[in-house]
Amino acid sequence: MDTVEGKRELRARILAARRARGRQERERVAAAVRDILLEHLAGAGTVACYYSVGGEPGTRELVEALRARGTRVLLPVFLPGGDLDWVAHEGPGGLAPAGHGLVEPVGPRLGTGAVAAAAAVVCPALAVDRRGVRLGRGAGCYDRALSLRGPDTAAVAVVHDEEFVGALPAEPHDVPVDAVVTPGGGLHVLGDGEQPPFRSSPGD
């Protein structure tokens, strides 16, 4: 089986398992993700974060909790060419449906390079392996976004416990993450084992 076909089969299997999760389980996962990342992002002035939809590990509670304590939260806007623009989150009233089940911010756009000013980019994933290889949905949006982050910006993926695996098929364009959060295991630092730079934002 080649890499592309292997990824396709993995995506289908993981998405099916996510759809099967009940409401209480999704709420438990979202609360755990919120608590774990609130602790590790305690000193971050700016955080870029996905706004969860469907079966993704929930980040909506995290986004609101970060904003409530004064962290500047950047949410993504998907551009027609597949890149991500970013908008500063101003609360639930500043969000609107964007098609395909997505919800996006409607404020002034800051440009694709806005992630360079963030202490961390919290990105979605279907799975992550112990090398930091991240399996996304196949569009490459977050690979491109992560390639624009600053040298001190940590890339953190969020997955369910069983989606943190030993090895995943990888392609040259895949951008690895620095850490992964699982609801049952907390923060797992990858790569050289050093703590990602969560303490403050590069632009602060």
N, C-alpha and C positions, 0 to 999 in steps of 0.2 A: 504494500500500500504506500503511495507517495504521500508527501507532506500535506499537499492541498486536500487530498481525499481524507487523510487522517484527521485533519482539522474539521472538515465538514461533518464527519461522523461524530466527532466529539461534541461539536456545537449542538447537533440534533439531540444527542443523548442528554446533555446538561440542560438544555432548554426544556425538554420534556420533564425532567426531574423537578425543575424550578416551578413549572406550571402545576405540579402535583402538590406543592406545599400549601398547607392550610393557613388561614388568617392568623391564628394564634402563633404559629411558628414564624410567620413573617414579622409579626410584631416583636417577638422575642429577639429575632436576629437584628432588627432595626435598633432596638434598645441597647443591645450589646455593642453594636458598631458605634453608636453614639457615645457610650460611656468610654470605650477603649480610645477612640480618637480624640475625644475631649481632653482626656488625660495627656496624651502624647502631643497634642497641638496646643498645649496650655500657653506657650509663649509666642504663638504665631500671630503676626499682625494681619497677614493675608493668606487665604487658603483658596485654591481652585478646587471645585468639587462637582462631581456629577450629581444630578437630581434624579433619584431613582424612579423607575417606572416598571410595571409588570412584576416579574419574578426576581428582579435584581435585589441583592441585599440592600435594605432600606437605608437611605441617607437623608431623607427629608427631616427627620428629627435632629440629626447632626447639624444640618445646614441652619436650622432655626436656632439651635442651641449656641452654635458658634456666633451667629449674628447677635443674639441676645447678650452675649458677654463682650461684644465690641470688636470681634474679629471681622475683617473685611472678607466677604465670601464672593468669589467669582464663579458664576455659573455659565455653562457652555451654550453657544448658539451654533447649530450645524449649518454651515454654508453650502451652497449648491455644489461646489467643487470637492467637498469632502473634508475641508479644514474646519477647525473650531475657532469661532470668535468668542469673546468673553464679555460678560456684563456683570457689574456689581449688584449683588442681590439686595433688594430693598424691602423684602417681605413678601408674603403670599399674594398680596394685591398687585405685585409687579410681575406676575407670572401669567402665561397664557398657553392654551393648547397649540401645538406646533405640527400636528399630523403624525401619523405612525405611532400614536400613543404617547408621544413626547410632550413635555412641558418645558417651556423656555422663558427666560426673562425678557422683558420688553424695553428695558432702559437703554441708555447710550452704550454703543459698542466700543470696546477698548482696544480691539485689534488682536490678531492671533498671537502676538508676542507678549501679551499681558501676563502669561504664566511665568515669565522670567522674574517677576516681582513677588511671586508667591513662595512661602516657606515650604509648601507641599502641594502636589497635585494628587487629589484623591480620585482615582479613575476606576471605572467599571471593568470587570473581567468575567469571563466564563470559567476560567481556571488559571492558576499560576503554578509554576513549578519551583523547585528549590534553587534553581539558577536565576530566577527572576523572569523567566520567559512567561509572557502573558498571552493568553488566548482571548482575543476579542471576537466581535461579531463578523469581522472580515472586511470592513470598509476602510480600515487603516486610519480613522480619524484621530484616535488617541495616540497611535504611533507617531503621527505628524506633530501632534500637540506636545508630546513628551520630548520630541527632538528640539523644541524651542525653549524648553525650561532653562532656568539659570543654573550655573554650576553648583549652587548650594540649595537648589530646589529638589526636595525629595519626591520621588514618584512612588505612590502607595496604592496598591490595588486592594479591592475588597471582594472577598469570595466567601461562600459557605465552607464549612469545615472540610467536607469531602472533596471540595474543588481545589484544595491546596495539595498538589500531587508531586510525585518524584521527578517526573520528566514529561515534557510536552514536545510535540513536533515544532520546529522553529524554522523560520525563513530569514534571509538576510535583512529584510526591512523591519523585522520585529524589534522594538525597543524594550529592553528589560526594565523592570521596576526595581526599586531599592528595598521595598518592604511589602508585606502583605498582611492584611488584617482578616482574621477569621473570628466569628462570634464566640467559639468555644476555646480558641487558643490564644486570642489576643494579637499583639503585634509580633510578627516574625521578621527580623532583619535579615536581608539576603546579601549575597555577594561576599564582601570582605568581613562582614560581621560587625562593622562599626555602626553606632547609632546614627540614623539619618538626621540631618540638620533641622529638627523641628522647632528649635528654641525661638527663632525669630525669622522674619521675612527678610530676604536680601535687600528689598527696597526700603525697609523701615529705618 
